[in-house]
């Protein structure tokens, strides 16, 4: 076995051993198991876990598909606040972070869609209380009042439609139950994050109940902006969620669910943390890093932008650098409001007929400081002195309406089914401005700072009929069959010019039709998806199953600032097919549950926005690609153990191998160790000079190149991810309260971050351990908990290819290039401490 792999595994185990040792030390104390309180384990076995992955309530152990469930107790123990925290706890999930939160993406089993435009839908659907979120980045906000999170792995298009071609995340909020109860919590960390939450809920009468929850939070950030003295790379939010349940007549339940959210997010600010030159060649084995004299460095080789000015007060060679200079904001500010209405009627045969309606409106303003500094980098027309900064900004306006009719059979009997009709309409409007160009200059796409100013809107209407049946056709055999027939109609309008001072519609004058004005409408896409599984109950403890399913995501549009006439035509739909073998077991008298899965999934016409930069140009360009075929394979294990009546443990592992199976014209990456060979006009082996050695001109004499990425790594996911958690409860017989201690360890191997397979864009492996402890009232009236995140203060760099400024080792455009590394650290890259108080009465 590879020595590095063995060492990586040992690193992952050592922090866990420390956490478990602490728990074992407590185990040795002469104490007894604490009396059961809400959220604790049953003293005789694991609590039953129910899911709604098949649009009906079922026990997790009986569902023949791969599902990871994060319970309310786990959410509380790990202080989960946002979807990023869910990713950290779920090995099958990863996240790609974009230039702002609006460009973030969720990956399931290594597959997800990175998009900077509104014309490409996500591969992983996010559903909140039976209602899908219209655009995935809307999910990057505070998670409030959540009872559990179900991670549904593999294509889920049969029941959840488009945008579930790789999987789905089903978020279920807390139900209305029992007498009226009031709850509150307060959370604070040593780096000044705070959260406040309160809720009231319960049955007011036999026919009416309600639940209202409010939440407010603020995380200032882990970077300091030297220009303003403020913290950045943080987020804050305000959330209100409510449920009102009314039973006006027998057998009819009406649930009304309004919600509101405000979110401020300054993530996406990158800091320089590497500054060097390279010489030699990796192919020749003499590649070498050379330190740079910062006093001789200039941004873009421009004499007006010396590094001493642009990076004043910043050490760009420090890999741990947390200082930036910005004179314009980076981030997104959003507001969401909407409501869901659910009517459930129990028919005489105990089947349930449901109507689920929803309306949601999302509005946001986003911005980014494109020159990564607080000094001007652009000259006004007729001037040579820089006086203007390079900024991009825009707005989103998204309206989503859905209607579902669902018929759910009774749970009894050997034949059960769910069937329904679905309708949804999403309307997305986007205004975007980048760079700087004003009259009397002639403004075009190739002008300095690559200016653009565009308005675009996209719509899609989905209509579907779906159904799924479960048949126990023999005493120990079960067959599940499902199908969906979906019709999507979509289109877009796009208007552009390149004058960045035309800030609203009243001053905006688009360019000519066919060059700067495009539209496409009434594009229909019929699709049929299905699911088939067979399940065998081997005995009371073990179940095995085999499953296949297909996924389908509708047509996409390359609606970005670089839109060309050819992009007026939609990109082909994305399709997936998976094969899965799995087993689930409930062992040791319900003290150990195990779920294991192996899978193989192919994706055809994969829709992917590729981002790239050009030499000496900090602007990020994007292009929509349709990759002919990608594949992901791997296996997953989830286990929950009750080691003693007061000691529980959970563990999960994912081995994921996503690969590019067929892509002949993939993007290249820059490589200044491959210079042009004199007399040939090309680099080594006839490649394109200044680019990697597998990059060849698209045609003789062209300066644009492509490389054959067939067989390459699909980026964004480590080969191995592991998460292990443990909780131990202690009771003191003579005291009115008990204590608890818990720990969590997660490990992930290194992984490629760029689809061009640049070897410099690889994130190193790391292991992070967390430790928590506290006291809890025996009657569950209060809970005071403390947590140390990143217990051993393990430093890691999560995004090896974050965008940043370009520098040269001299004041000319031909001076030698400098390799500049930039990063955006996640929340726990530095150790921090927290305290939380929960009360209930």
N, C-alpha and C positions, 0 to 999 in steps of 0.2 A: 504493500500500500504506500502511496505517496506520503513521504515524511511530513510535508507541509500540511496535508490533510489531517494526519494524526495529531500534529501540534495544534491545528485549528480546533479539532474536536476537544483536546485537553483544555484549551483555553475556555471553550464553551462550558466545560463541566466544572472547572474550579470555582467560579462564582456560585454555581448552583450548590456545590458542596458546602460552601460557606453558609448559604441561606438555610439549607437543610440542617446543618449542624446546629444553627441557632434554634430551629424548631425542635430538634432532638433534645437539646439541653432543657427546653421547656417541658418536653415529654417526660423527662426524668423527675420532674417535680411531683410531689404527692398531691395532685389535684385531680378533680373529676371533670367530666364533660359538662360544659355549660348547658343549661336548659335551652331548648330550642326557641329561637326567636325568628322573626321574619328574615328570610334570606339565608338562614343556616341550613345545614344538611340534616336530613332525617337521621336519627341516631342509629337506626337499623339498616340503612341503605341509602343509596343515592336517590335524590329527588327525581321524579319523572320530568322529562323535558318534552314539551309539546312545541310543534312548529306548524306554520301555515304555508309551507312551501308548495303544496298542491292545492291551495285556495280552500282548504278545509283543515280543521284542527285534527292533528294526528300526533301520536307519540313518535319522537325522533327515531327510536330504535326500529320502528316498523316501516320507515320510508326508504324505498330502494334507490337512494341517490346520495351523493356526497354533500353533506351539510355540516358546517361548523356553527355552533351556537354560542354566543357570548351572553351569559346570564346577567341579570341585574346585579347579583352579588359580585361577579367579576368586574362589571362596569364600575361599581362603587369602589372595590378594592384597588383598582388601577387608576382611579380618578379620571375616567374617560370623559373627555369634553367634546372632541371633534372626530370627524371621520378618520383623520390621520392616526388617532389613538387606536381605532379599530384595526387599521392596517398593521400597527406594531404588534398586536395580539394575535393576528391571524396569518399563519405562514403562507397560505395560498393567495394572499393579497399582497400587492405592492403598489406603490404610488410613484408616478412621474411628476415632478414639480416643474411647472412652467415659469415664464417670466413674471406672471402674477397668478393669483389663485384662479383666475378665469381660464388659465391654460393648464391647470392641474388635471391629471387623469388617473383613474383607478385601473389596475391590471389584475385580472383573475387568471391564475395558472400561467402567468407570463404574458397574457395577451390583453391589450387595452389600446385605446385610441388617443394619441396625442394630437390635439387640434388647436390651432390658434384662430380658426375661423368658425363661423356659425353654421357652415354648410355640411359639417361632418358630425354624425351622432356618435355617442359613446358605444363601447362594446359591453360595458357592464352597467346594467340598469340599477337604479336606486329607488326603492319603493318605501313609502312612509304610510303606514296604516292603510294598505290596499290601494294607495294612490301613487303612481309613478311620478318622479321628478322630471320635468320637461328636459332640462339640460343638466348634464352631470355635475358641472362645477357649482350648481346651486346647492349641492349636498355638502360643500365645504363650508359648514357653518356649525354653530353650537348644536350639540345633540342634547335636547332637554326632555326630561320625564320619560326616559326610555326603559322599557321592561326587559327587552332582549333584542339582539341583533342576529339574524339568520343569514349566513353567508352561503349562497346556493351556487355550487361550482359546476361549470360546464354550461352549454347552451340551455337557455330557459325560455326560448321564444314561443314554445307551444302554449304556455299559460301566461307569460308576461310580455309577449310580443317583441317588437323591435327594440333595439338598444339592450337586448339581453343575449346577444349572440355569443358572448363568452361567459356570462354568468349574471347573477343578480345579488343585491344586498337588500334584504327585507328587514326594515326597522319597525318594531312594534312598540308603541308607547303603552304606558301603564293603564290598566283597565279601571273601570268604576266598580268598586266592590266594598261590601261591609259598611259599617257606620262611618259617619263623617270623621275624617282624620286630617289633622293639620301637620305639615312637615316644613322644616326649614334647614338650610345648610349654609355654612360659610367656609371658604377655603382661602388660604394665603400661602405664598411661597417666599423664600428669602430673596428671590430676584423680582419681587413685587408683582407677581401675578395674583389676582384675586377673583373670586366668584361668589355670588350670592344667589340662592335659589329658595323658592317657597312654593308650596302647593297646598290645596285643600280639595278633598274629594271624598265621595261616598254616596250611599243611598239616602236621599232626603225623605222619600216616601216609598211605598211599595211600587209605585209607577214612575218615579222620577229620581234620577241621580245625576251627579255632575262631578267634574274634575277640572280644576283650573291650576295651571302651573306657570310660574314666571321665573326667568333666569337672567342674570346679568353677569358679564365677565369682562376681564381685561388682562391681557398679557402684553406689556409694553414692547418687548422684543429683546433680542440678544446681541444686536449691533448698536453702536453709538454713532449717530450722524454728527460729525465734528462741526458741520456748518450751522446746525440749529441747536446742538446740544441734546437733541431728543433721541429716544430709543426707537429703533425700527426693526422690522422683521417680526412683528407681533400681530395680535388680532384682538378685537373686542366685539362683544355682541350683546344684544337684548332680544329675548325670546318670550313670547306668550303663546301658550297652547291651552285649548279648552276642549272638553267633551261634555255634551249635554245629552242624556239618555232619557227617553220618554216612552212609556208603553200606554198609548191612549186607549187601546182595546186589547182584548186577549189575542195573543199570537202575533201582534204587530209591535216591533221595536223600531224606534226612530232615534238615530244618533246624528247630532250636529257637531262638527269639529272645526271651529275657526282657529286660525293661527296667524302669528305675526312675528317677523324677525328683522332686525337691523344688524348689519355686520360691517365692521371696519377691519380691513386686512392690509398690512404693510409688508407682507412677505413677498419675496422676489428681489429684494435688494441684495446685490452681490458685493462681496468684499474681495479685494486682491489678496491672495495668500501664496503666491509663487511668482518668482521674477528671475528668469535666467535665459541664457542662449544655449543652443545646441549645435554641436559640430559632429562631423562624421556621419556614419550611416549604420542603421540597425542591421541592414543586410550584410555589411562588411564587418560588423562586430566591433566598431570603434565609435559608437555613439557616445557622446560625452556632454555633460551639463557644465556650463561655464558661468560663474557668478557675474552679475552685471553691476557696473558702477552706476548707481541710480542718478548721480549728478550729471551723467552724460545721456540719460534716457529722455525721450520726447514722445508724447502721445501722437501716433500716426506720423512720426518723424517731422512734426511741425515745430518750427523754432518758437512760436508763440505759446506752446504748451509743454514746457519742461516738466518732468516728473516732480521736481521739487515744489512746483506750484500746484499741479493737478492732484498730487498725493501728499500735500502738506500735512505733517503730523502722523503719517501712516507708514508703517514698515511693511512694504509689499512682499518681503522675503519671509515674513513670519507665517507659518502655516496655520497659526491660531489667531490670525489678525481679525479683530472685531470692530475696526474703525472704518468708516466710509465718509465720503464727502458728497452731498447731494443738495442741489438748490431747487429741486422739484420733487414731488412725491412719487413713490412707486407703490402700487397696490390697487385695491378695489374696495369701493364703498357701495353697499347694496341694501335694498329694502324689499321684503317679500311679505305679501299678505294674501290670504285665500281661505277657503273653507271646503270641507267635505260634508256630504250628506248621505247617510246610509239608512236605507229602509229594509228591514228583514221581516218577512212574513212566514210563519210556520204553517205549512199546508196540512190537511187532514192526515196524510200518510207520513207526517213528521219530516218531510223534505222542507227545505228552506228556499224561498224565492227572495232574492236580494236585488236592490237597486243601489248603485254606488255612483254618486255624482261629485264632481270637484271643479273648482275654479281657483286659479292661482295667477298672480301678477308679480313679476320680478323686474325691478328697475335697478340699474347699477351705473356707477361712473368708475372707470378704470384709468390708470395713468402709469407711465414709466419714464424715468430719467434715462434717456437713451445714450447720453455721453458719459455716464458714470462719474461725473464730477460736478463741482459747483462753480466752475469758471466757464465763460462763454467759449463755444467751439465752432460757431458759425458766423460768417460775416454777412452783413446786409448788402443788398445790391449796390454796386459802385464803391464799396468799401473793402479794404484789406484787413482792417483790425476786427478781430472777433468781438461781437457784442451780444450774441444771441445763443441760448442753450438749445440742445437737441432733445426734444420732448415728444412723446406720443401719448395720446389720450383719446377717450371715446366714451360711448354710452351703450348700454344694453336695455332693451325693453321687450320682455318676454311674457306672453299671455298663453296660458294653457287651460284647456277645458277637456274634461273626460266624462264619459258615461259608460257604465257597465251594468248589464243585467246578468245575474248569475243564479243558477239553480243547483243546489247542493242536496244530494240524496241523504237519507238517514244513515247513521253510522252502523246500524245493525244490518245483518245479512251478509251473504257472500258476494254481493255485487253492489258496488258503490260508484258514484259518478259525480262529476261536476261539469256543467255545461254553461255556455254564456255567449253573449253578444257584446262587442266592444266598439266604442267610437271615441276618437280623440282628435283635437285640433290644437296645433302649436303654431304660434306666430312669433317670430323673432326679428326684431329690428336692431340694427347696429349702425352707429356713426363712429368713424375712426379718422383721426388725424395723426400724421407722423412727420417729423422733420420740420424744416423751415424753408419756405420759398414764397416770395411775394413779388408783385409787380414793382418796377418795370422789368424784372428778370423774366426770361422765358422759362417757365417751370415744366419739368418733365420727370419721368420716373428715374432717369439717370442723372438728375441734378444732384449737387452735393447734399448729403443727408437723406437721399432717397425719399423725397417728400411724397405724400399722398393725402388725399382728403376724399373719403367716400361715404355714401349712404347705401345700405343694402338691407333688404328684408327677405326672409325665407319663411315659407309656410309648409306644413305637411298635415294631411288629414288621413287618419287611419280608421278603417272599418274592418272588423273581423268577427268570425264565428269560431268558437273553440270548444273543445270538450276533452275530458279525460275519464277513463273508466278503470276501476280496479276490480278484478275478478278472482276470487278464491276458488279456482276450478277443481282443486283437489285438497284434501285435508292439510297438506303442508306446502302447497304450491299456489303462488299468486302471480297473476299477469296484469300488467299496467299498460294501457294503450291510450295515446292521446294524439290529437291533431289540431291544427289551426289553419284556417284559410284567411289570408290577410290581403287587403287592398290598400295601398298607400298612394296618395296623390300629392305631388310636391312641386315646388317651383320657387323662383327667386327673381328679384329686381336688383339692379346694381347701377349706381351712377357715381362717377369719379371725376375729379380734377386734381391738380397738383399745387393749388394755391392754399396755403395753410392758414391764411388770415380770414378765410370765408368760414366763419364759425357756426353759422346756423343756416337753415333752409332759405331764409329771406335773402341772404347774400350769396348763397351757393349757386354757381353756374356750371353745370356738368359739361364735359367734353362731348365730342361727336358720337353719334350712335355707331356701334360696331367697333369703336376704338376705346371709348370710355363709358359707354352705356350698353348694358346687356340685360336680357331678361329671358326667362324660360318658365313655362307654366304648364299645368295639366299633364305632368309626367306621371304616368301610372306604372305601378309595380305590383304585380300579383305574385303572391308567394304562398307556398304550403310548407309547413313545418310539422314535425311529428316526434313522437317519443314512444319507445317500446322497451319494456323491461320484464324480466322473469325472475321470480324470487322463490327460493327454497328455504323453508324453515327446517334446518337439520335436526335440531332438538330444542328443548326449552331455552337454551342459552345462545345458540349460534344460528345466524341467518346468512345466506350468500345470495348474490344477485348479479345479473348481467344486464346492461342497459345500453341502448343507443339512442341518440337524439340528434336533431338537426336545428340549426339556428339561421336566422336571416335578418340582415340589417339593410334598410332601404338605400336608395340612390343618394349619392353625395355630390356636393358642388364645391368647386375650388374658389370660394368667394373670399379672396384675400386682396391685399393692396396690389399684388402683381398680376391680377386677373388678365388673361388674354382671351381672344375671341374663341379659341378652342375650348376654354373652360365653361363656355355657356352651355355646353352639353354635360349632362350629369355623368358622374363616374358610376360604373357598374355596382350593383348591390354586393354586399359582402355576405358570404355563406360559410357555415361551419357544420361539421359532422363529428360527433364524438362516439367513442366506444369505451365502455367503463365496466370493470369487474370489481366487485366490492364484497365486503363482509362486515357484519355488525354482531357484537356479542355482549351479553349481559351476564357476568360471571360472579362467582364467590358470593352467592346470595344477594345479588344486586349491590355489591360493593366495588365492582370494577366494570366499566363499560369501555368497549373498544370499537372503533370504526376504521377500516382500512380500505383504500381504493387505489387501483392502478387505472390509468386512462391514456388515451391516444386521440388527439383532436386535430383535424385539418381545417384550415381556413383558406377559402378561395377568394380572390379579388379583394384582398385585405386593404382597407382604406386607411392611409397613414399620411399625416402631414409631416413633412421633413423640414426641419429648420436648419439653416446654415448661415455662415457669415463669410464675407470676402476679405481678402487681405486689406489691412489698413482701413476697414470700414466696420464700425461697431454695430451697424444696423443688422437686425436679424431678419432674414428673408425666409419665406416659407413656400413650399410647393406640395400640392396634394398628389400622392402617388397611389396607384392601385397595384399592389404587389401580387403577382399571380398566385403564389402559394406559400403559406407559412404553416408550421406544425408545432404543437406542444405535446410533450409526453412526460409522464412522471408518476409518482405515487404519493399518497398522503395517509397519515395516521393521526387519529384523534383519540385520546384516552382520558377518562376521569376515574379517579380512585378514591375510595374512602378507607384510608389506612387505619383509622380508628374512629370511634364515634365523634371525636372532636378534631380530627386531622384529615384534611382532604388535599388532593393534588390533581392537577390537570396538566396534560402534555400534548403537544401537537407538533407534527413534522411534515414538511413538504419538500419533496425533491422534484424540481421543475426544470425541464430542458426545452425551451422554445427555440426553434431554428427557422432560418429563412431557407425554404426548399427551392424556390425558383424566383430569381430576380436578376435578370441580366444587365439592367441599366440602373443600378443603385448609385447613390451619391458617393463622392470621394471625400477624403479629408486632407487638409493641408499638411505638408511635410517639407519644411525648408531644408532638410538634409538630402533632398532629391533635386539638386539644382540642374539646370539645363546644361547638357554637355556641349561644349563649343564645337561647332561644325555640324552638329546633328539637329539642333533646334528642338531636341526632346530630352527628357530625363533618362534615367537608367532603364535599359531594356525597351526603349521607345515609349516609355510612359510620359505623362504630362508633367513637365518640370514644375516644381513647387508643390506638387500633390503626391499622394502615396504611389508606390511603385506598381500597384495594380490598377491605377487610374489611366485610362487612355482617351484621347480626344474622340468626341462623337463623330467627327469626320476629319479628314486630313486638313491640318492648318487651324483647326478650331481651338479656342482656349477654354472651352467647356468640356469637362470630361465625365466619364461614368466608369464604374467598376462592376464586375460580375460578383454579386453578393450571394449567389446560390451556394448553399452549404454554410453560410455564415451564421453568426449568433444573432438572435432577435433580442434586442436590449431591454433592460429595465428590471430584470428579475434575477436574484441570486440562485445558484443551483440548489443550495440547501438553506432552509430556514427552519429554526426550531424555537418553540416557546414552551416554557415550563413554569408552572405556578403552584404555590402551596399555601395553605391557610391552616393555622392551628389555634383552637379556642381553649381558653383556660378559665376555670371557675374557682373562686375562693369561697369556701363554704360559709365563712363568717362575715363576708362582705357583701354589700348590695350590688356589686358590679363584678364583671369578669374582665379578662384581658384577652388579647389576641395578637398573633404575630403572623405575618405573611411575607412571601417573597416571590419574585418573578425574574426569570432569566430568559433572554432571547439571544439567539445567535444567527448570523447569516454570513454566507460565504461571499467572496468577491464576485463582482458582476460587471458586465459591459453596460455603459449608459448611453451610447450613441449608436444609432442604426447604421452608421457608416463603418462600424467596427474599428474605429480608431483605437489602437492599443493604449494610447495615453488616457483614454476615457474610461478607465476601469476603476471602480470603487473597491477599496480593500475590505476584507472581511472584518467583522467586529462582534464582540459579545458585550451585552449590557445587562447588568443585574440591578434590581430594585428591591428595597427592603421596607416593609411597613409594620407598624405595631400600634397598639392603643388600648383603650378601655371601653367597655360597653355596659350600660345599665342592664341588670338582669331582666327588667320589664321592657327593655328595648325603647326606653324613652329618650335616651341620648347615646351618642357614640362619638368619642374623641379619638381621632387617628392621626398618626404622623407617618410620613413617608420620605425615604431618601431615594431619589431617582439617580440612576447611574452611580450606584453605591461605590464602585471602585474607581470612579472618575476616569473611565476609559475614553480617550479622545479618538474620534474617527471623523473622516471627511466623507459625507454622503453623496456628493454630486461632483464628480471629477470634471465635468464639462460645462459648468455654469458659465454663462456668457459674461464678458467683461471688456474692459478697454483694450485697445491695441497700442503697443509701444515699439519704438525702434531705438537702437543704440546709437543715436545721432540725430541731428536736426534736419535731416533730409528724407525725402520719400524713398530713397534708395539705400539708406543706412540699414545695417543688419537688423533683421527682425528679432524681437524679444518674445520668448514664450511667457505668457501671462496666465497664471491659474487664478480662478475665482471660485468662491463657494457661498452657499447659503446653508447655514447649520440648522439642523432640526432642533426641537425643543430640548432633548436630553443629551445633546453632545457635550454639555457641561453638567457636572453634578449640581443638583439643587435639592432643597429641603422644603417640605410642605406640612401644613397642619390643617385639619378639617374637623368641623363640629357639625354633627347631624342631630336634630332633635325631632321628636314626634309626640303629639299629644292630641 
